[in-house]
Amino acid sequence: MLKVAVIGLGTISHIHIPAIKANPNAELVAVCDNDKSLSNSVPGANFYSNYEVMLEKEELDCVHICLPHYLHYPVTTACVEKGVHVFLEKPLGLNAEEGLALVKLEEDHKDIKIGVCLQNRNNESFEKLQEIIRSGEYGPIRGVKGLVAWFRPKDYYDIQPWRGQWKYAGGGVMINQALHTLDLMQLVGGEIESIRGSVDQLLDYNIEVEDTASARIQFKNGAKGLFFATNANADNSSVELEVLFEKERFIIKDSILIRVNEAGEKEELMEDAKLPGSKHYYGASHAKTINQFYSAIIENTQDYIHAKDALASIAIIDAIHLSSEKKQSIKMEVFQ
């Protein structure tokens, strides 16, 4: 039985905690948050307001880190150095520099695993899309398009001010809302040659980070990518991922993988499991990803999303910010 703890009891922890409790091989023994008013929020788990104290007092196998981005690197480091496996909410870190440091941390502690919660890789629609790509049936990929049109009210940033500050968040809509889409785009398209991007603020929220971003991506295999994300939409629309092959195209929208043939005829191929309630657009593969990580710990396999696997999406975000600042294309080799 894995002894598990959660550090950070914010919004995303409410998706992690039920998944932990539902796994028969895990026991949630402790939680930690600096807000002491949450001390009774998770019955049956010991509460701590200091994660270092928790790491000293509890005998833990795995810690879930559900903290603001600027704490991902230092808290992950503390857990790994205590010999505790880490399941880390995205992003890997504030930027590619921190990401590279966490990759090295895992390499230097080969008995300890750092799993990253890029759960949309495990959506049924995307798994089916990857099968299609591997088959080669439709020829090479010519283009990849990713669209994220969501809405965040001003109080999203007012209630948690760190979300709007560079030094705490490392960015805005890309690192908070659209990172999963960028991750899937690079998995589909392969290694990236260069990126030309732009970031902006369309909302008058008085925040430092971008609420809107766009980019044109040149993949090394010749495919071209288009990315657009915003928090300035009227509502949270379905994320769209489109892959254009030489012969046909495939689109994931409304959590359904659709094949579109040359005549424009559509065929639904696979639909994702969905979360109940208002956060259905998050996707429902958190539990699947967490269970995969627990199995990797118990069976001592490498079958999980490693720190090195999560590095590309952070590097892409850095490249888009740099491209917007310099108003020129950025070679991805800068971040390697």
C-alpha positions as CSV (number, residue, x, y, z in Angstrom):
1,M,0.0,0.0,0.0
2,L,1.5,3.3,-1.1
3,K,1.5,6.0,1.6
4,V,0.5,9.2,-0.2
5,A,0.3,12.9,0.6
6,V,-0.9,16.0,-1.2
7,I,0.8,19.4,-0.9
8,G,-1.5,22.2,-1.9
9,L,-5.3,22.1,-1.3
10,G,-6.4,24.5,-4.1
11,T,-8.8,23.8,-7.0
12,I,-6.8,21.1,-8.7
13,S,-6.4,19.0,-5.5
14,H,-10.1,18.3,-5.6
15,I,-9.5,16.2,-8.8
16,H,-6.4,14.5,-7.3
17,I,-7.8,13.5,-3.9
18,P,-10.8,11.4,-5.2
19,A,-8.4,9.6,-7.6
20,I,-6.1,8.8,-4.8
21,K,-8.9,7.5,-2.6
22,A,-10.3,5.4,-5.4
23,N,-7.0,3.6,-6.0
24,P,-6.9,0.3,-4.0
25,N,-3.1,0.4,-3.8
26,A,-2.9,3.9,-2.2
27,E,-3.7,5.5,1.2
28,L,-4.0,9.2,1.6
29,V,-2.2,9.7,4.9
30,A,-1.4,13.4,4.9
31,V,-2.2,16.8,3.3
32,C,-0.5,20.1,3.5
33,D,-1.5,23.7,2.9
34,N,-0.5,27.0,4.4
35,D,-4.1,27.9,5.0
36,K,-4.8,26.4,8.4
37,S,-8.6,26.9,8.0
38,L,-8.4,23.8,5.7
39,S,-7.2,21.6,8.6
40,N,-10.4,19.5,8.6
41,S,-11.1,19.6,4.9
42,V,-9.8,16.1,4.2
43,P,-11.1,13.6,6.8
44,G,-8.7,10.8,7.7
45,A,-5.5,12.6,6.6
46,N,-3.1,14.3,8.9
47,F,-2.9,18.0,8.2
48,Y,0.2,20.1,8.1
49,S,0.8,23.7,7.3
50,N,4.5,23.2,6.5
51,Y,5.6,20.6,3.9
52,E,9.1,20.3,5.4
53,V,7.6,19.2,8.8
54,M,5.3,16.8,7.0
55,L,8.3,15.2,5.1
56,E,10.1,14.8,8.4
57,K,7.2,13.3,10.4
58,E,5.4,11.1,7.8
59,E,6.8,7.9,6.1
60,L,5.7,8.6,2.6
61,D,6.0,6.8,-0.7
62,C,4.5,9.5,-3.0
63,V,3.6,13.1,-2.8
64,H,1.2,15.0,-5.1
65,I,2.3,18.6,-5.7
66,C,-0.7,20.8,-6.4
67,L,1.0,24.2,-5.8
68,P,1.5,27.5,-7.6
69,H,4.1,27.1,-10.4
70,Y,6.9,28.9,-8.6
71,L,6.9,26.2,-5.9
72,H,7.1,23.2,-8.2
73,Y,10.9,23.1,-8.5
74,P,11.8,23.7,-4.8
75,V,9.1,21.4,-3.3
76,T,9.8,18.7,-5.8
77,T,13.5,18.9,-5.0
78,A,12.8,18.6,-1.3
79,C,10.6,15.5,-1.8
80,V,13.1,13.8,-4.1
81,E,16.0,14.5,-1.8
82,K,13.9,12.8,1.0
83,G,13.5,9.7,-1.2
84,V,9.9,10.3,-2.0
85,H,8.3,9.9,-5.4
86,V,6.6,12.9,-6.8
87,F,3.5,13.3,-8.9
88,L,3.6,16.9,-10.1
89,E,0.8,18.9,-11.5
90,K,1.7,20.8,-14.7
91,P,3.7,22.8,-15.5
92,L,7.0,21.1,-14.9
93,G,8.4,24.4,-13.7
94,L,8.3,28.2,-14.2
95,N,10.4,27.9,-17.4
96,A,12.6,25.6,-19.4
97,E,15.6,26.4,-17.1
98,E,13.7,25.0,-14.1
99,G,12.4,22.1,-16.3
100,L,16.0,21.1,-17.2
101,A,16.9,21.2,-13.5
102,L,14.1,18.8,-12.7
103,V,15.1,16.5,-15.5
104,K,18.6,16.4,-14.1
105,L,17.2,15.9,-10.6
106,E,15.4,12.7,-11.7
107,E,18.5,11.5,-13.6
108,D,20.6,12.0,-10.5
109,H,18.1,10.1,-8.3
110,K,17.4,7.0,-10.4
111,D,15.5,5.3,-7.7
112,I,13.0,8.2,-7.4
113,K,10.3,8.9,-10.0
114,I,9.0,12.4,-11.0
115,G,5.7,11.9,-12.8
116,V,4.1,14.9,-14.5
117,C,0.3,15.3,-14.8
118,L,-0.1,15.7,-18.6
119,Q,-3.3,13.7,-18.4
120,N,-4.7,14.6,-21.8
121,R,-2.1,12.3,-23.3
122,N,-4.2,9.5,-21.9
123,N,-7.5,10.7,-23.3
124,E,-9.1,7.9,-25.3
125,S,-9.5,10.2,-28.4
126,F,-5.8,11.1,-28.4
127,E,-4.7,7.5,-27.8
128,K,-6.7,6.5,-30.9
129,L,-5.2,9.4,-32.9
130,Q,-1.7,8.2,-32.0
131,E,-2.6,4.7,-33.2
132,I,-3.7,6.2,-36.5
133,I,-0.4,8.2,-36.8
134,R,1.7,5.1,-36.1
135,S,-0.2,3.1,-38.7
136,G,1.0,5.4,-41.5
137,E,-2.3,4.7,-43.4
138,Y,-3.0,8.3,-44.3
139,G,0.5,9.4,-45.2
140,P,2.8,12.0,-43.6
141,I,1.4,14.8,-41.4
142,R,1.3,18.1,-43.2
143,G,-0.2,20.3,-40.5
144,V,-1.2,20.5,-36.8
145,K,-3.7,23.1,-35.4
146,G,-4.4,23.7,-31.7
147,L,-7.1,26.1,-30.5
148,V,-8.1,27.0,-26.9
149,A,-10.8,29.6,-26.4
150,W,-11.7,29.8,-22.8
151,F,-12.9,32.4,-20.3
152,R,-11.5,33.5,-17.0
153,P,-13.2,36.3,-15.0
154,K,-11.2,39.0,-13.3
155,D,-11.7,37.4,-9.9
156,Y,-9.8,34.3,-11.2
157,Y,-6.7,36.5,-10.8
158,D,-7.9,38.6,-7.9
159,I,-8.6,35.7,-5.6
160,Q,-5.2,34.0,-6.5
161,P,-3.0,37.0,-7.4
162,W,0.0,34.7,-8.2
163,R,-1.7,33.7,-11.4
164,G,-1.2,37.1,-12.9
165,Q,2.4,37.6,-11.9
166,W,5.4,36.6,-13.9
167,K,7.6,35.6,-11.0
168,Y,5.0,33.3,-9.5
169,A,3.2,31.9,-12.6
170,G,5.8,32.0,-15.4
171,G,3.1,33.1,-17.9
172,G,-0.6,33.3,-18.4
173,V,-3.0,31.5,-20.7
174,M,-0.3,29.3,-22.2
175,I,1.2,27.9,-19.0
176,N,-2.1,27.7,-17.1
177,Q,-4.8,26.8,-19.7
178,A,-3.2,25.8,-23.0
179,L,-0.1,23.9,-21.9
180,H,-1.8,20.5,-22.5
181,T,-2.7,21.5,-26.1
182,L,0.9,22.5,-26.8
183,D,2.0,19.2,-25.3
184,L,-0.2,17.2,-27.6
185,M,0.8,19.3,-30.7
186,Q,4.4,18.6,-30.2
187,L,3.7,14.9,-29.6
188,V,1.8,14.7,-32.9
189,G,4.1,17.0,-35.0
190,G,7.4,15.8,-33.6
191,E,10.6,17.9,-33.0
192,I,10.2,21.6,-33.6
193,E,12.6,23.6,-35.8
194,S,11.4,27.1,-35.0
195,I,8.5,29.2,-33.7
196,R,7.2,32.6,-34.5
197,G,4.8,33.8,-31.8
198,S,2.9,36.7,-30.3
199,V,1.4,37.3,-26.8
200,D,-1.1,40.0,-25.8
201,Q,-3.6,41.1,-23.3
202,L,-7.1,41.6,-24.6
203,L,-8.7,41.8,-21.1
204,D,-8.4,44.9,-18.9
205,Y,-7.4,42.9,-15.8
206,N,-4.2,44.7,-14.9
207,I,-2.2,41.6,-14.8
208,E,1.4,41.0,-16.0
209,V,1.0,37.8,-17.9
210,E,-0.6,37.2,-21.3
211,D,-4.3,36.3,-21.7
212,T,-4.0,35.6,-25.4
213,A,-1.2,34.0,-27.5
214,S,-0.7,32.7,-31.0
215,A,2.1,31.0,-32.8
216,R,3.2,29.5,-36.1
217,I,5.3,26.4,-35.6
218,Q,7.7,24.8,-38.1
219,F,8.3,21.2,-37.4
220,K,11.6,19.5,-38.4
221,N,9.7,17.0,-40.6
222,G,8.3,19.8,-42.7
223,A,4.8,20.0,-41.1
224,K,3.4,23.3,-40.1
225,G,1.6,24.2,-36.9
226,L,-0.9,26.9,-35.9
227,F,-1.6,27.6,-32.2
228,F,-4.1,30.0,-30.7
229,A,-5.2,30.4,-27.1
230,T,-7.1,33.0,-25.1
231,N,-8.9,33.6,-21.9
232,A,-11.0,36.3,-23.5
233,N,-13.7,34.2,-24.9
234,A,-17.3,34.5,-23.7
235,D,-17.2,30.9,-22.3
236,N,-15.1,27.8,-22.1
237,S,-15.4,26.3,-25.6
238,S,-14.1,22.9,-26.5
239,V,-10.4,22.6,-27.1
240,E,-9.7,21.7,-30.7
241,L,-6.8,19.6,-32.1
242,E,-6.6,19.1,-35.8
243,V,-4.1,16.9,-37.7
244,L,-3.9,17.2,-41.4
245,F,-2.5,14.2,-43.2
246,E,-1.5,13.9,-46.8
247,K,-4.8,12.2,-47.5
248,E,-7.3,13.1,-44.8
249,R,-7.7,15.0,-41.6
250,F,-8.6,14.1,-38.0
251,I,-10.1,16.5,-35.5
252,I,-10.5,16.2,-31.7
253,K,-13.4,18.5,-30.6
254,D,-16.0,18.2,-27.9
255,S,-13.8,15.3,-26.6
256,I,-14.6,13.2,-29.8
257,L,-12.1,12.1,-32.5
258,I,-13.6,12.8,-35.9
259,R,-12.3,11.6,-39.3
260,V,-12.9,13.9,-42.2
261,N,-12.4,12.4,-45.6
262,E,-11.5,14.1,-48.8
263,A,-15.2,14.5,-49.6
264,G,-15.8,16.3,-46.3
265,E,-17.7,13.4,-44.8
266,K,-17.3,13.0,-41.1
267,E,-17.1,9.9,-39.0
268,E,-16.9,9.8,-35.2
269,L,-14.2,7.3,-34.1
270,M,-13.7,7.7,-30.3
271,E,-15.1,9.7,-27.5
272,D,-13.4,10.5,-24.2
273,A,-14.7,9.8,-20.7
274,K,-15.8,13.1,-19.2
275,L,-15.8,14.7,-15.8
276,P,-19.2,15.4,-14.3
277,G,-20.1,19.0,-13.6
278,S,-18.9,22.4,-14.8
279,K,-15.2,21.4,-15.2
280,H,-16.0,18.8,-17.9
281,Y,-13.7,20.5,-20.3
282,Y,-10.7,19.6,-18.2
283,G,-10.9,16.1,-19.4
284,A,-11.2,13.0,-17.3
285,S,-7.9,11.3,-17.5
286,H,-6.3,12.5,-14.2
287,A,-7.2,9.2,-12.4
288,K,-5.9,7.2,-15.3
289,T,-2.6,9.1,-15.2
290,I,-2.3,8.8,-11.5
291,N,-3.0,5.1,-11.6
292,Q,-0.4,4.7,-14.3
293,F,2.2,6.4,-12.0
294,Y,1.3,4.3,-9.0
295,S,1.7,1.1,-11.0
296,A,5.2,2.4,-12.2
297,I,6.2,2.9,-8.5
298,I,4.9,-0.5,-7.4
299,E,6.2,-2.5,-10.3
300,N,9.3,-0.3,-10.8
301,T,8.8,0.4,-14.4
302,Q,9.4,3.5,-16.6
303,D,5.8,3.6,-17.9
304,Y,4.8,7.1,-16.8
305,I,5.2,10.7,-18.0
306,H,8.7,11.7,-16.9
307,A,10.1,15.1,-16.2
308,K,12.0,14.9,-19.6
309,D,8.7,14.2,-21.4
310,A,7.2,17.4,-20.0
311,L,10.1,19.7,-20.9
312,A,9.0,20.4,-24.5
313,S,5.8,22.2,-23.6
314,I,7.6,24.6,-21.3
315,A,10.3,25.2,-23.9
316,I,7.6,26.1,-26.5
317,I,6.0,28.6,-24.1
318,D,9.4,30.2,-23.5
319,A,10.0,30.4,-27.2
320,I,6.7,32.1,-27.9
321,H,7.4,34.7,-25.2
322,L,10.9,35.3,-26.6
323,S,9.6,35.5,-30.2
324,S,6.9,38.0,-29.2
325,E,9.5,40.1,-27.4
326,K,12.1,40.0,-30.2
327,K,9.5,40.0,-33.0
328,Q,11.3,37.2,-34.9
329,S,11.3,33.5,-35.3
330,I,13.1,31.5,-32.5
331,K,15.1,28.4,-33.1
332,M,14.1,25.7,-30.6
333,E,17.7,24.6,-30.2
334,V,18.1,27.7,-27.9
335,F,16.2,25.8,-25.2
336,Q,18.0,22.5,-25.4
